[in-house]
Amino acid sequence: MEFCRKCGSVMLPTENKRYLKCPVCGSRRQNSIHRMKFTEINSKVSIPVVEQRDATLLPKTTAHCPNCGYKKAWWWVQQTDEETLINFFKCVKCGHTWRAE
């Protein structure tokens, strides 16, 4: 959104969109078109496989296993991109692995 330098009103695009025109004072200037590109990011994250013998080295926490209902699990954190961290759990009883929602 751009404003008129003379009167401060919002500039509107002309029919061909090459210029912006002030509806109040009639001032015109060339339109600088800015385009944005949006890219969909795959929201599915694969769950890493942690072997049972390796899991015993991980810290334990209280977490409800969706598979068997047991309340103890090993847990770890994995970074999926620059900013996103996801908590993963592996059931101590049945070995089911899931991620925190």
Backbone as CSV, one residue per row, in Angstrom:
resi,resn,N_x,N_y,N_z,CA_x,CA_y,CA_z,C_x,C_y,C_z
1,MET,0.848,-1.157,0.000,0.000,0.000,0.000,0.901,1.228,0.000
2,GLU,0.601,2.151,-0.877,1.392,3.377,-0.954,0.491,4.583,-0.758
3,PHE,1.089,5.665,-0.266,0.344,6.882,0.021,0.836,8.023,-0.861
4,CYS,-0.082,8.941,-1.163,0.228,10.104,-1.990,1.212,11.007,-1.252
5,ARG,2.242,11.455,-1.945,3.252,12.329,-1.339,2.731,13.749,-1.154
6,LYS,1.694,14.118,-1.907,1.143,15.479,-1.804,0.115,15.604,-0.682
7,CYS,-0.866,14.669,-0.654,-1.974,14.833,0.309,-2.084,13.705,1.331
8,GLY,-1.350,12.611,1.155,-1.346,11.517,2.126,-2.434,10.473,1.938
9,SER,-3.258,10.602,0.896,-4.310,9.613,0.637,-3.703,8.318,0.095
10,VAL,-4.474,7.247,0.177,-4.025,5.957,-0.351,-4.048,6.012,-1.874
11,MET,-2.940,5.639,-2.491,-2.847,5.609,-3.952,-3.530,4.343,-4.458
12,LEU,-4.255,4.475,-5.568,-4.957,3.343,-6.169,-4.376,3.040,-7.536
13,PRO,-4.334,1.766,-7.941,-3.796,1.432,-9.263,-4.754,1.869,-10.372
14,THR,-4.171,2.284,-11.503,-4.976,2.606,-12.677,-5.437,1.304,-13.311
15,GLU,-6.256,1.401,-14.355,-6.800,0.191,-14.989,-5.720,-0.773,-15.453
16,ASN,-4.662,-0.234,-16.061,-3.600,-1.113,-16.563,-2.583,-1.477,-15.475
17,LYS,-2.750,-0.923,-14.296,-1.927,-1.195,-13.111,-0.470,-0.773,-13.259
18,ARG,-0.173,0.015,-14.278,1.204,0.492,-14.454,1.470,1.724,-13.603
19,TYR,0.405,2.433,-13.217,0.548,3.656,-12.433,-0.359,3.605,-11.215
20,LEU,0.022,4.373,-10.197,-0.828,4.589,-9.037,-1.349,6.012,-9.133
21,LYS,-2.630,6.207,-8.815,-3.231,7.528,-8.918,-3.946,7.852,-7.611
22,CYS,-3.765,9.086,-7.148,-4.428,9.540,-5.935,-5.864,9.933,-6.281
23,PRO,-6.856,9.369,-5.600,-8.250,9.703,-5.892,-8.642,11.100,-5.403
24,VAL,-7.816,11.713,-4.551,-8.139,13.029,-3.998,-7.545,14.157,-4.837
25,CYS,-6.210,14.129,-5.046,-5.561,15.242,-5.750,-5.171,14.903,-7.186
26,GLY,-5.291,13.636,-7.597,-4.994,13.248,-8.972,-3.523,12.997,-9.258
27,SER,-2.672,13.082,-8.258,-1.238,12.840,-8.441,-1.019,11.408,-8.936
28,ARG,-0.034,11.230,-9.839,0.264,9.900,-10.395,1.740,9.584,-10.229
29,ARG,2.024,8.318,-10.096,3.416,7.854,-10.155,3.422,6.406,-10.596
30,GLN,4.580,5.974,-11.093,4.698,4.619,-11.623,4.541,3.612,-10.490
31,ASN,3.818,2.550,-10.789,3.564,1.498,-9.809,4.767,0.575,-9.739
32,SER,5.279,0.375,-8.545,6.354,-0.609,-8.362,5.685,-1.880,-7.858
33,ILE,5.642,-2.881,-8.711,4.934,-4.119,-8.399,5.848,-5.044,-7.607
34,HIS,5.347,-5.489,-6.486,6.076,-6.445,-5.649,5.321,-7.760,-5.697
35,ARG,6.027,-8.812,-5.971,5.390,-10.130,-6.025,5.960,-11.008,-4.941
36,MET,5.093,-11.806,-4.370,5.518,-12.760,-3.351,5.250,-14.158,-3.866
37,LYS,6.150,-15.047,-3.560,5.974,-16.437,-3.948,5.843,-17.256,-2.673
38,PHE,4.794,-18.062,-2.608,4.574,-18.925,-1.463,4.862,-20.360,-1.871
39,THR,5.618,-21.035,-1.059,5.950,-22.419,-1.317,5.399,-23.263,-0.180
40,GLU,4.672,-24.303,-0.525,4.123,-25.183,0.492,5.233,-26.077,1.023
41,ILE,5.302,-26.147,2.320,6.313,-26.972,2.969,5.652,-28.268,3.400
42,ASN,6.330,-29.356,3.135,5.798,-30.663,3.510,5.725,-30.748,5.030
43,SER,4.521,-30.900,5.564,4.348,-30.929,7.012,4.557,-32.321,7.603
44,LYS,4.720,-33.306,6.758,4.942,-34.655,7.267,6.423,-34.830,7.596
45,VAL,6.674,-35.249,8.797,8.044,-35.477,9.246,8.181,-36.956,9.533
46,SER,9.199,-37.565,8.968,9.398,-38.985,9.226,9.899,-39.173,10.653
47,ILE,9.496,-40.257,11.251,9.913,-40.552,12.618,11.202,-41.357,12.565
48,PRO,12.249,-40.860,13.197,13.514,-41.579,13.170,13.415,-42.900,13.940
49,VAL,14.158,-43.870,13.478,14.164,-45.187,14.119,15.261,-45.202,15.176
50,VAL,14.873,-45.526,16.394,15.832,-45.666,17.490,15.728,-47.104,17.968
51,GLU,16.834,-47.824,17.857,16.859,-49.228,18.280,16.661,-49.319,19.795
52,GLN,16.106,-50.427,20.247,15.820,-50.615,21.668,17.096,-50.482,22.508
53,ARG,18.201,-51.044,22.022,19.445,-50.979,22.801,19.965,-49.550,22.899
54,ASP,19.708,-48.718,21.851,20.124,-47.316,21.878,19.178,-46.477,22.728
55,ALA,17.910,-46.865,22.767,16.906,-46.105,23.512,17.200,-46.103,25.004
56,THR,17.820,-47.160,25.501,18.095,-47.238,26.937,19.072,-46.154,27.392
57,LEU,19.774,-45.536,26.472,20.692,-44.448,26.804,19.971,-43.103,26.891
58,LEU,18.728,-43.051,26.400,17.950,-41.809,26.392,17.289,-41.576,27.745
59,PRO,16.955,-40.326,28.061,16.237,-40.064,29.316,14.801,-40.580,29.247
60,LYS,14.260,-40.953,30.418,12.873,-41.421,30.504,11.995,-40.282,31.003
61,THR,10.727,-40.353,30.590,9.743,-39.380,31.046,8.390,-40.053,31.179
62,THR,7.448,-39.359,31.770,6.075,-39.847,31.841,5.361,-39.413,30.572
63,ALA,4.946,-40.377,29.772,4.224,-40.105,28.524,3.315,-41.288,28.239
64,HIS,2.095,-41.021,27.839,1.096,-42.057,27.577,1.306,-42.625,26.177
65,CYS,1.607,-43.913,26.086,1.802,-44.568,24.788,0.448,-44.758,24.099
66,PRO,0.292,-44.247,22.872,-0.976,-44.413,22.162,-1.219,-45.855,21.705
67,ASN,-0.173,-46.676,21.726,-0.294,-48.061,21.265,-0.750,-49.006,22.384
68,CYS,-0.061,-48.957,23.538,-0.366,-49.915,24.612,-0.863,-49.262,25.898
69,GLY,-0.772,-47.944,26.001,-1.263,-47.250,27.186,-0.264,-47.132,28.324
70,TYR,0.931,-47.705,28.161,1.948,-47.613,29.207,2.344,-46.151,29.397
71,LYS,2.775,-45.790,30.616,2.995,-44.385,30.917,4.463,-43.964,31.031
72,LYS,5.371,-44.779,30.575,6.798,-44.424,30.593,7.363,-44.526,29.183
73,ALA,8.198,-43.551,28.826,8.794,-43.559,27.486,10.156,-42.887,27.522
74,TRP,11.019,-43.317,26.618,12.255,-42.588,26.383,11.901,-41.428,25.466
75,TRP,12.640,-40.363,25.540,12.330,-39.220,24.679,13.605,-38.571,24.159
76,TRP,13.462,-37.888,23.004,14.550,-37.124,22.405,13.944,-36.031,21.545
77,VAL,14.773,-35.082,21.188,14.339,-33.938,20.374,15.083,-33.989,19.053
78,GLN,14.362,-33.721,17.978,14.988,-33.674,16.656,14.611,-32.369,15.973
79,GLN,15.599,-31.740,15.359,15.362,-30.501,14.622,15.002,-30.851,13.185
80,THR,13.849,-30.309,12.688,13.382,-30.629,11.339,13.733,-29.553,10.330
81,ASP,13.893,-28.323,10.777,14.351,-27.236,9.915,15.035,-26.213,10.814
82,GLU,15.240,-25.006,10.330,15.979,-24.015,11.111,15.334,-23.688,12.448
83,GLU,14.009,-23.726,12.514,13.323,-23.271,13.716,12.525,-24.342,14.451
84,THR,12.151,-25.415,13.784,11.224,-26.377,14.371,11.941,-27.511,15.096
85,LEU,11.563,-27.699,16.347,12.049,-28.820,17.147,10.855,-29.708,17.471
86,ILE,11.020,-31.014,17.328,9.933,-31.951,17.600,10.392,-32.954,18.650
87,ASN,9.536,-33.185,19.651,9.804,-34.188,20.678,9.306,-35.541,20.196
88,PHE,10.167,-36.543,20.308,9.804,-37.913,19.961,9.836,-38.769,21.218
89,PHE,8.980,-39.787,21.234,8.898,-40.703,22.365,8.940,-42.141,21.868
90,LYS,9.536,-43.023,22.694,9.548,-44.458,22.402,9.122,-45.164,23.682
91,CYS,8.027,-45.919,23.580,7.461,-46.604,24.741,8.466,-47.608,25.320
92,VAL,8.623,-47.564,26.636,9.529,-48.481,27.324,9.008,-49.912,27.242
93,LYS,7.687,-50.097,27.231,7.087,-51.432,27.254,7.005,-52.073,25.866
94,CYS,6.350,-51.392,24.901,6.100,-52.035,23.594,7.028,-51.547,22.476
95,GLY,7.783,-50.472,22.711,8.723,-49.988,21.701,8.106,-49.089,20.634
96,HIS,6.809,-48.769,20.767,6.147,-47.881,19.793,6.777,-46.487,19.849
97,THR,7.010,-45.897,18.676,7.593,-44.559,18.589,6.547,-43.592,18.056
98,TRP,6.445,-42.412,18.688,5.519,-41.376,18.223,6.115,-40.010,18.488
99,ARG,5.510,-39.009,17.863,5.984,-37.643,18.063,4.944,-36.849,18.833
100,ALA,5.401,-35.850,19.562,4.493,-35.001,20.334,3.727,-34.097,19.391
101,GLU,2.457,-33.930,19.638,1.617,-33.061,18.804,1.480,-31.712,19.447
